[in-house]
């Protein structure tokens, strides 16, 4: 039997969360009443938070893998 690598539990959660966020972003982009600079600042902040969360998740998974292999 081959050992399957456990998948990251954040991937399905990220997909479920990303769909409504993308829909809201498209709606906000088409609305003329929203100031573009505020919208893009929110998008940049979201991307930065996603990258930080991904880095933390990756680091923790590597640390857990290293501790279980001892």
DRENTORKOL-3810 file (N, C-alpha, C; in nm, 4 decimals):
REM DRENTORKOL-3810
@n.u->0.0834; n.v->-0.1177; n.w->0.0000; ca.u->0.0000; ca.v->0.0000; ca.w->0.0000; c.u->0.0881; c.v->0.1245; c.w->0.0000
@n.u->0.0487; n.v->0.2189; n.w->-0.0785; ca.u->0.1236; ca.v->0.3440; ca.w->-0.0817; c.u->0.0680; c.v->0.4389; c.w->0.0241
@n.u->0.1576; n.v->0.5154; n.w->0.0797; ca.u->0.1149; ca.v->0.6124; ca.w->0.1795; c.u->0.0735; c.v->0.7402; c.w->0.1094
@n.u->-0.0501; n.v->0.7821; n.w->0.1338; ca.u->-0.0972; ca.v->0.9061; ca.w->0.0741; c.u->-0.0543; c.v->1.0220; c.w->0.1616
@n.u->-0.0150; n.v->1.1275; n.w->0.0966; ca.u->0.0235; ca.v->1.2475; ca.w->0.1688; c.u->-0.1046; c.v->1.3180; c.w->0.2138
@n.u->-0.1165; n.v->1.3509; n.w->0.3418; ca.u->-0.2393; ca.v->1.4165; ca.w->0.3878; c.u->-0.2535; c.v->1.5541; c.w->0.3232
@n.u->-0.3743; n.v->1.5841; n.w->0.2818; ca.u->-0.3971; ca.v->1.7133; ca.w->0.2167; c.u->-0.4153; c.v->1.8229; c.w->0.3215
@n.u->-0.3884; n.v->1.9425; n.w->0.2800; ca.u->-0.4022; ca.v->2.0579; ca.w->0.3681; c.u->-0.5505; c.v->2.0872; c.w->0.3875
@n.u->-0.6006; n.v->2.0915; n.w->0.5098; ca.u->-0.7438; ca.v->2.1161; ca.w->0.5317; c.u->-0.7862; c.v->2.2583; c.w->0.4962
@n.u->-0.6905; n.v->2.3472; n.w->0.4756; ca.u->-0.7266; ca.v->2.4845; ca.w->0.4411; c.u->-0.7686; c.v->2.4990; c.w->0.2953
@n.u->-0.7328; n.v->2.4029; n.w->0.2106; ca.u->-0.7647; ca.v->2.4149; ca.w->0.0683; c.u->-0.9164; c.v->2.4137; c.w->0.0440
@n.u->-0.9920; n.v->2.3155; n.w->0.0947; ca.u->-1.1367; ca.v->2.3208; ca.w->0.0705; c.u->-1.2035; c.v->2.4414; c.w->0.1370
@n.u->-1.1537; n.v->2.4803; n.w->0.2528; ca.u->-1.2095; ca.v->2.5981; ca.w->0.3201; c.u->-1.1830; c.v->2.7236; c.w->0.2376
@n.u->-1.0634; n.v->2.7326; n.w->0.1830; ca.u->-1.0281; ca.v->2.8486; ca.w->0.1013; c.u->-1.1142; c.v->2.8563; c.w->-0.0244
@n.u->-1.1439; n.v->2.7417; n.w->-0.0840; ca.u->-1.2281; ca.v->2.7404; ca.w->-0.2034; c.u->-1.3692; c.v->2.7868; c.w->-0.1690
@n.u->-1.4230; n.v->2.7365; n.w->-0.0591; ca.u->-1.5589; ca.v->2.7747; ca.w->-0.0187; c.u->-1.5659; c.v->2.9236; c.w->0.0147
@n.u->-1.4627; n.v->2.9771; n.w->0.0759; ca.u->-1.4619; ca.v->3.1187; ca.w->0.1120; c.u->-1.4350; c.v->3.2057; c.w->-0.0104
@n.u->-1.3527; n.v->3.1580; n.w->-0.1029; ca.u->-1.3128; ca.v->3.2401; ca.w->-0.2173; c.u->-1.4271; c.v->3.2677; c.w->-0.3142
@n.u->-1.5186; n.v->3.1750; n.w->-0.3296; ca.u->-1.6262; ca.v->3.1932; ca.w->-0.4270; c.u->-1.7124; c.v->3.3157; c.w->-0.3947
@n.u->-1.7685; n.v->3.3288; n.w->-0.2732; ca.u->-1.8484; ca.v->3.4495; ca.w->-0.2472; c.u->-1.7655; c.v->3.5777; c.w->-0.2440
@n.u->-1.6384; n.v->3.5675; n.w->-0.2049; ca.u->-1.5531; ca.v->3.6861; ca.w->-0.2041; c.u->-1.5318; c.v->3.7363; c.w->-0.3459
@n.u->-1.5093; n.v->3.6456; n.w->-0.4396; ca.u->-1.4906; ca.v->3.6842; ca.w->-0.5794; c.u->-1.6183; c.v->3.7447; c.w->-0.6365
@n.u->-1.7325; n.v->3.6870; n.w->-0.6022; ca.u->-1.8595; ca.v->3.7421; ca.w->-0.6493; c.u->-1.8800; c.v->3.8830; c.w->-0.5943
@n.u->-1.8522; n.v->3.9036; n.w->-0.4673; ca.u->-1.8651; ca.v->4.0382; ca.w->-0.4082; c.u->-1.7682; c.v->4.1359; c.w->-0.4729
@n.u->-1.6479; n.v->4.0908; n.w->-0.5033; ca.u->-1.5496; ca.v->4.1767; ca.w->-0.5689; c.u->-1.5987; c.v->4.2193; c.w->-0.7074
@n.u->-1.6560; n.v->4.1267; n.w->-0.7821; ca.u->-1.7088; ca.v->4.1598; ca.w->-0.9147; c.u->-1.8235; c.v->4.2595; c.w->-0.9036
@n.u->-1.9104; n.v->4.2388; n.w->-0.8051; ca.u->-2.0218; ca.v->4.3331; ca.w->-0.7853; c.u->-1.9691; c.v->4.4707; c.w->-0.7487
@n.u->-1.8693; n.v->4.4770; n.w->-0.6609; ca.u->-1.8149; ca.v->4.6066; ca.w->-0.6205; c.u->-1.7411; c.v->4.6752; c.w->-0.7356
@n.u->-1.6785; n.v->4.5962; n.w->-0.8217; ca.u->-1.6090; ca.v->4.6558; ca.w->-0.9358; c.u->-1.7065; c.v->4.7185; c.w->-1.0355
@n.u->-1.8253; n.v->4.6615; n.w->-1.0467; ca.u->-1.9231; ca.v->4.7144; ca.w->-1.1417; c.u->-2.0053; c.v->4.8282; c.w->-1.0832
@n.u->-2.0007; n.v->4.8480; n.w->-0.9516; ca.u->-2.0763; ca.v->4.9558; ca.w->-0.8875; c.u->-1.9994; c.v->5.0870; c.w->-0.9013
@n.u->-2.0654; n.v->5.1895; n.w->-0.9477; ca.u->-2.0004; ca.v->5.3190; ca.w->-0.9691; c.u->-1.9872; c.v->5.3994; c.w->-0.8407
@n.u->-2.0588; n.v->5.3630; n.w->-0.7347; ca.u->-2.0573; ca.v->5.4404; ca.w->-0.6113; c.u->-1.9413; c.v->5.4089; c.w->-0.5177
@n.u->-1.8636; n.v->5.3071; n.w->-0.5499; ca.u->-1.7533; ca.v->5.2672; ca.w->-0.4623; c.u->-1.6241; c.v->5.3286; c.w->-0.5157
@n.u->-1.5503; n.v->5.3926; n.w->-0.4272; ca.u->-1.4244; ca.v->5.4552; ca.w->-0.4676; c.u->-1.3201; c.v->5.3471; c.w->-0.4946
@n.u->-1.2569; n.v->5.3570; n.w->-0.6079; ca.u->-1.1637; ca.v->5.2530; ca.w->-0.6531; c.u->-1.0422; c.v->5.2382; c.w->-0.5623
@n.u->-0.9914; n.v->5.3478; n.w->-0.5087; ca.u->-0.8712; ca.v->5.3380; ca.w->-0.4251; c.u->-0.8984; c.v->5.2575; c.w->-0.2981
@n.u->-1.0173; n.v->5.2730; n.w->-0.2399; ca.u->-1.0522; ca.v->5.1944; ca.w->-0.1212; c.u->-1.0696; c.v->5.0468; c.w->-0.1562
@n.u->-1.1277; n.v->5.0214; n.w->-0.2717; ca.u->-1.1477; ca.v->4.8832; ca.w->-0.3153; c.u->-1.0136; c.v->4.8136; c.w->-0.3367
@n.u->-0.9222; n.v->4.8802; n.w->-0.4053; ca.u->-0.7930; ca.v->4.8182; ca.w->-0.4314; c.u->-0.7103; c.v->4.8045; c.w->-0.3043
@n.u->-0.7255; n.v->4.8964; n.w->-0.2103; ca.u->-0.6566; ca.v->4.8822; ca.w->-0.0818; c.u->-0.7075; c.v->4.7585; c.w->-0.0074
@n.u->-0.8383; n.v->4.7347; n.w->-0.0141; ca.u->-0.8950; ca.v->4.6158; ca.w->0.0503; c.u->-0.8468; c.v->4.4884; c.w->-0.0180
@n.u->-0.8362; n.v->4.4922; n.w->-0.1507; ca.u->-0.7880; ca.v->4.3749; ca.w->-0.2243; c.u->-0.6422; c.v->4.3461; c.w->-0.1883
@n.u->-0.5594; n.v->4.4484; n.w->-0.1846; ca.u->-0.4181; ca.v->4.4300; ca.w->-0.1495; c.u->-0.4028; c.v->4.3760; c.w->-0.0075
@n.u->-0.4819; n.v->4.4287; n.w->0.0852; ca.u->-0.4773; ca.v->4.3799; ca.w->0.2232; c.u->-0.5181; c.v->4.2331; c.w->0.2305
@n.u->-0.6227; n.v->4.1965; n.w->0.1575; ca.u->-0.6669; ca.v->4.0573; ca.w->0.1550; c.u->-0.5604; c.v->3.9642; c.w->0.1005
@n.u->-0.4934; n.v->4.0071; n.w->-0.0054; ca.u->-0.3881; ca.v->3.9239; ca.w->-0.0643; c.u->-0.2724; c.v->3.9065; c.w->0.0340
@n.u->-0.2346; n.v->4.0142; n.w->0.1002; ca.u->-0.1262; ca.v->4.0053; ca.w->0.1989; c.u->-0.1633; c.v->3.9101; c.w->0.3120
@n.u->-0.2862; n.v->3.9184; n.w->0.3609; ca.u->-0.3304; ca.v->3.8289; ca.w->0.4690; c.u->-0.3343; c.v->3.6834; c.w->0.4234
@n.u->-0.3750; n.v->3.6599; n.w->0.2992; ca.u->-0.3777; ca.v->3.5232; ca.w->0.2471; c.u->-0.2363; c.v->3.4669; c.w->0.2376
@n.u->-0.1428; n.v->3.5477; n.w->0.1907; ca.u->-0.0037; ca.v->3.5023; ca.w->0.1796; c.u->0.0548; c.v->3.4724; c.w->0.3175
@n.u->0.0285; n.v->3.5587; n.w->0.4147; ca.u->0.0785; ca.v->3.5357; ca.w->0.5507; c.u->0.0170; c.v->3.4090; c.w->0.6096
@n.u->-0.1138; n.v->3.3913; n.w->0.5918; ca.u->-0.1801; ca.v->3.2708; ca.w->0.6421; c.u->-0.1269; c.v->3.1444; c.w->0.5768
@n.u->-0.1029; n.v->3.1508; n.w->0.4462; ca.u->-0.0461; ca.v->3.0359; ca.w->0.3759; c.u->0.0938; c.v->3.0021; c.w->0.4242
@n.u->0.1739; n.v->3.1059; n.w->0.4486; ca.u->0.3104; ca.v->3.0837; ca.w->0.4979; c.u->0.3084; c.v->3.0213; c.w->0.6374
@n.u->0.2203; n.v->3.0698; n.w->0.7227; ca.u->0.2092; ca.v->3.0125; ca.w->0.8576; c.u->0.1623; c.v->2.8677; c.w->0.8502
@n.u->0.0625; n.v->2.8414; n.w->0.7659; ca.u->0.0120; ca.v->2.7047; ca.w->0.7505; c.u->0.1208; c.v->2.6118; c.w->0.6980
@n.u->0.1975; n.v->2.6585; n.w->0.5998; ca.u->0.3053; ca.v->2.5777; ca.w->0.5443; c.u->0.4113; c.v->2.5496; c.w->0.6497
@n.u->0.4485; n.v->2.6525; n.w->0.7254; ca.u->0.5493; ca.v->2.6347; ca.w->0.8299; c.u->0.5056; c.v->2.5382; c.w->0.9376
@n.u->0.3814; n.v->2.5482; n.w->0.9787; ca.u->0.3295; ca.v->2.4578; ca.w->1.0829; c.u->0.3221; c.v->2.3150; c.w->1.0312
@n.u->0.2820; n.v->2.2973; n.w->0.9051; ca.u->0.2738; ca.v->2.1613; ca.w->0.8514; c.u->0.4128; c.v->2.0982; c.w->0.8411
@n.u->0.5127; n.v->2.1766; n.w->0.8030; ca.u->0.6501; ca.v->2.1237; ca.w->0.7962; c.u->0.7019; c.v->2.0909; c.w->0.9359
@n.u->0.6703; n.v->2.1751; n.w->1.0328; ca.u->0.7124; ca.v->2.1495; ca.w->1.1699; c.u->0.6459; c.v->2.0241; c.w->1.2246
@n.u->0.5181; n.v->2.0051; n.w->1.1970; ca.u->0.4479; ca.v->1.8860; ca.w->1.2424; c.u->0.5037; c.v->1.7607; c.w->1.1751
@n.u->0.5350; n.v->1.7723; n.w->1.0461; ca.u->0.5909; ca.v->1.6585; ca.w->0.9743; c.u->0.7281; c.v->1.6201; c.w->1.0292
@n.u->0.8059; n.v->1.7201; n.w->1.0637; ca.u->0.9391; ca.v->1.6944; ca.w->1.1170; c.u->0.9296; c.v->1.6309; c.w->1.2557
@n.u->0.8320; n.v->1.6724; n.w->1.3364; ca.u->0.8181; ca.v->1.6162; ca.w->1.4712; c.u->0.7615; c.v->1.4755; c.w->1.4703
@n.u->0.6784; n.v->1.4410; n.w->1.3717; ca.u->0.6208; ca.v->1.3062; ca.w->1.3680; c.u->0.7161; c.v->1.2034; c.w->1.3101
@n.u->0.8196; n.v->1.2482; n.w->1.2374; ca.u->0.9122; ca.v->1.1529; ca.w->1.1765; c.u->1.0233; c.v->1.1088; c.w->1.2717
@n.u->1.0268; n.v->1.1593; n.w->1.3911; ca.u->1.1306; ca.v->1.1212; ca.w->1.4886; c.u->1.1060; c.v->0.9870; c.w->1.5480
END
